[in-house]
């Protein structure tokens, strides 16, 4: 799975990151590469440091909100 190591690092480091809740963390492998106020700043730094290699930018949230995505749509297609 893509970014599996980075997501594991995020989960493991979350207790240390809780004081920065709401900010954005930049993670590459098992390294927390930085914490930023704006998503765009974290993303820009990720590209500067890691180029096209994969890295994770994630908002620090102690309580993740569940996302519900469904394909059960009651939509009629008229084509």
N, C-alpha and C positions, 0 to 999 in steps of 0.2 A: 504494500500500500504506500502511496506517495506521502511523504512527510511523516511517516510513522514514528521515526526517531525524534523528530522535532515536537510532535504532539506528546510523546512520552516525556520528553524533557520539560515541556510546559506543565504537564500534570505533576511531575516530581518537584518542580521549582515553585509551584503555585503558593505554598505557604510562605516562601520567602518574598514573593511578589505582591502579597496582599496589600501592603502599604501603598502600592502603585495602582490600585484598582481604578479602572477607567482609562488608563493609558494603554499604549501599544508596545508589545514586546517583540523584539526581533530575535529569532532563534535559528541557528544553523547547527545541525547535529545535536550534540549535547551541550552546546555553548549558548548562553544568553548573551547576545551580541550588543544589546542596548535596549533602553526603554525610552519611549518618545510620547509626547503629548498628542501629536497628530499622526494618523495613519500614513499620510503621504510622506512625512519625514522618515518614518520607519522603512517604508517601501523604497524610497530613494536611497537610503543608506544601505539597504540590503542589496540593491542592484550595484551600487558603487563598490561594495566590499566583495560580493559573491558573484557578480556578473549574471550569467544565465544559469548558474547552478541553483538548485532548489534551496529555498529558505522559507521560514514561516514568519508572518506578521500576524499577530493575534491580539485582540483587545483583552486585557486582563480583567476577568470576571470571576468572582468567587462563587457565584451562583449562576451557572449557565442556563440560559433560557432554551427550552425545548422548541425545536422547529418542526412543524407538521407540514409535510408536503404530500399531497395525495393526487392520485390519478382518477379518483372517483368524481368526475365532473358530470354534471347534468347539463351538458351543452349539446345542442343539435347542430350538426354540420350540414349546411345547405349547398354543398358543392357537388 
